[in-house]
Amino acid sequence: MTLSFIEAVLIVFVVACALGAALLRDLLSSVIAFAAYSLGVSIIWVILQAPDVGLTEAAVGAGIMTILFLLAMANTVRPDEARRFESVRLRTVVGVGAFVVVLGATIPSLPAIGDPTAPVVAGEVTQYYVANAYEETGVKNAVTAVLAAYRGFDTLGEAVVVFVAGVAALSVLRQEVFA
């Protein structure tokens, strides 16, 4: 599996944003880095052909969480310190680095995106959905049939998470505006 130039740039961007969000001492800079991280991850989900997950990540991670972080910052006192970055122990860096190496070692075993011989595509579950989706659900699109019928509770759960996050953000915003 080879990475395209855009995918490589996105991965570097996401890692840089994650490091920035974790290591920056200025809270506003950290929140901005977190929002950029979340937006980068949502774009990666779209490239991986999971637009529903990407949309949820963009709405909740980059949108609502950023608003809530900014509101929390506005209601707290910011320390006046000259240090720009957090100090990190070497043991923590080694532990996180080892974890990243272990996860990275699994990447070559992943099938290429869209590979028709991939176990998920060529598996019997996928073939069952493709063969029976229309007859069992009456929906003409197999993806819609899987999301709405076969994985209906999962899709409902995702919708509830986005709805609750939106209501919570509106509730907090309303309290801020009318307080």
C-alpha positions as CSV (number, residue, x, y, z in Angstrom):
1,M,0.0,0.0,0.0
2,T,1.5,3.3,-1.1
3,L,0.5,6.7,0.2
4,S,-0.3,9.4,-2.3
5,F,1.3,12.9,-1.8
6,I,-1.9,14.3,-0.4
7,E,-2.3,11.4,2.1
8,A,1.3,11.8,3.3
9,V,0.9,15.6,3.7
10,L,-2.3,15.0,5.7
11,I,-0.7,12.5,8.0
12,V,2.2,14.9,8.6
13,F,-0.3,17.7,9.2
14,V,-2.4,15.7,11.7
15,V,0.7,14.5,13.6
16,A,2.1,18.1,13.8
17,C,-1.3,19.4,15.0
18,A,-1.6,16.6,17.6
19,L,1.9,17.5,18.9
20,G,1.0,21.2,18.9
21,A,-2.2,20.6,20.8
22,A,-0.4,18.5,23.4
23,L,2.8,20.5,23.8
24,L,1.7,24.2,23.4
25,R,1.4,26.1,26.7
26,D,-0.9,28.8,25.3
27,L,-4.4,27.5,25.5
28,L,-5.7,29.4,22.5
29,S,-2.9,28.0,20.3
30,S,-3.6,24.5,21.7
31,V,-7.3,24.8,20.9
32,I,-6.6,26.0,17.4
33,A,-4.1,23.1,16.9
34,F,-6.8,20.7,18.2
35,A,-9.4,22.1,15.8
36,A,-6.9,21.7,12.9
37,Y,-6.1,18.2,14.0
38,S,-9.8,17.2,14.0
39,L,-10.4,18.8,10.6
40,G,-7.4,16.9,9.2
41,V,-8.7,13.6,10.6
42,S,-12.1,14.3,9.1
43,I,-10.5,14.8,5.7
44,I,-8.6,11.5,6.1
45,W,-11.9,9.8,6.9
46,V,-13.3,11.2,3.6
47,I,-10.3,9.9,1.7
48,L,-10.7,6.5,3.3
49,Q,-14.3,6.5,1.9
50,A,-16.1,7.0,5.2
51,P,-17.8,10.3,4.7
52,D,-20.3,9.7,7.5
53,V,-17.5,9.3,10.0
54,G,-15.7,12.3,8.5
55,L,-18.8,14.5,8.8
56,T,-19.3,13.5,12.4
57,E,-15.6,14.2,13.2
58,A,-15.8,17.6,11.5
59,A,-19.1,18.5,13.3
60,V,-18.3,17.3,16.8
61,G,-14.4,17.5,16.9
62,A,-13.6,20.6,14.8
63,G,-16.9,22.4,15.4
64,I,-18.6,21.8,18.7
65,M,-15.6,20.8,20.7
66,T,-13.7,23.9,19.6
67,I,-16.6,26.2,20.6
68,L,-16.8,24.5,24.0
69,F,-13.1,24.8,24.5
70,L,-13.1,28.5,23.6
71,L,-16.1,29.1,25.9
72,A,-14.3,27.3,28.7
73,M,-11.2,29.5,28.1
74,A,-13.3,32.7,28.1
75,N,-14.6,31.8,31.5
76,T,-11.3,30.9,33.1
77,V,-8.2,32.9,34.1
78,R,-5.1,32.5,31.8
79,P,-1.8,32.2,33.6
80,D,0.9,34.6,32.5
81,E,3.9,32.3,32.0
82,A,6.7,32.8,29.6
83,R,7.2,29.1,28.7
84,R,5.7,28.3,25.3
85,F,5.8,24.5,25.4
86,E,5.0,21.9,28.1
87,S,7.9,19.8,29.4
88,V,7.6,16.1,28.6
89,R,9.3,13.3,30.4
90,L,11.6,11.0,28.3
91,R,9.7,8.0,29.6
92,T,6.5,9.4,28.1
93,V,8.1,10.1,24.8
94,V,9.5,6.6,24.6
95,G,6.2,5.0,25.6
96,V,4.2,6.9,23.0
97,G,6.9,6.4,20.4
98,A,6.8,2.6,21.0
99,F,3.1,2.6,20.7
100,V,3.3,4.5,17.4
101,V,5.9,2.1,16.0
102,V,3.7,-0.9,16.9
103,L,0.7,0.6,15.2
104,G,2.8,1.7,12.2
105,A,4.1,-1.8,11.8
106,T,0.5,-3.0,11.0
107,I,0.1,-0.6,8.1
108,P,1.8,-2.7,5.4
109,S,-0.6,-5.5,6.1
110,L,-3.7,-3.4,5.3
111,P,-5.3,-3.9,1.9
112,A,-5.2,-1.0,-0.6
113,I,-8.3,1.3,-0.6
114,G,-10.8,-0.1,-3.1
115,D,-8.9,-3.4,-3.5
116,P,-11.6,-5.9,-4.8
117,T,-9.7,-8.9,-3.3
118,A,-9.7,-7.4,0.2
119,P,-11.3,-9.6,2.8
120,V,-14.0,-7.1,3.6
121,V,-15.0,-6.6,-0.1
122,A,-14.6,-10.3,-1.1
123,G,-16.0,-11.6,2.2
124,E,-19.3,-13.5,2.5
125,V,-20.9,-10.7,4.6
126,T,-20.3,-8.1,1.9
127,Q,-21.6,-10.5,-0.8
128,Y,-24.7,-11.2,1.3
129,Y,-25.4,-7.5,1.6
130,V,-24.9,-6.9,-2.1
131,A,-27.1,-9.9,-3.1
132,N,-29.9,-9.4,-0.6
133,A,-30.1,-5.7,0.3
134,Y,-32.8,-4.8,-2.2
135,E,-35.0,-7.8,-1.5
136,E,-34.8,-7.6,2.3
137,T,-35.0,-3.8,2.7
138,G,-36.6,-2.4,-0.4
139,V,-33.8,0.2,-0.7
140,K,-32.1,0.5,-4.0
141,N,-28.8,1.7,-2.7
142,A,-26.8,-1.0,-0.9
143,V,-24.9,1.5,1.3
144,T,-28.1,3.1,2.4
145,A,-29.6,-0.3,3.1
146,V,-26.6,-1.2,5.3
147,L,-26.7,2.1,7.2
148,A,-30.4,2.3,7.6
149,A,-31.5,-1.3,7.9
150,Y,-28.7,-3.7,8.8
151,R,-26.8,-1.1,11.0
152,G,-29.8,0.9,12.0
153,F,-29.0,1.0,15.7
154,D,-25.4,2.1,15.0
155,T,-26.6,4.8,12.7
156,L,-29.1,5.9,15.2
157,G,-26.4,6.0,17.9
158,E,-24.2,8.2,15.7
159,A,-27.2,10.6,15.0
160,V,-27.9,10.8,18.7
161,V,-24.3,11.6,19.5
162,V,-24.3,14.5,17.0
163,F,-27.7,15.7,18.2
164,V,-26.7,15.7,21.9
165,A,-23.5,17.5,21.1
166,G,-25.4,20.1,19.1
167,V,-28.0,20.6,21.9
168,A,-25.2,20.8,24.5
169,A,-23.4,23.4,22.5
170,L,-26.6,25.4,21.9
171,S,-27.4,25.2,25.6
172,V,-23.9,26.5,26.6
173,L,-24.1,29.2,23.9
174,R,-27.5,30.3,25.1
175,Q,-26.3,30.6,28.7
176,E,-23.3,32.6,27.5
177,V,-25.4,35.0,25.4
178,F,-28.1,35.6,28.0
179,A,-25.9,35.5,31.1
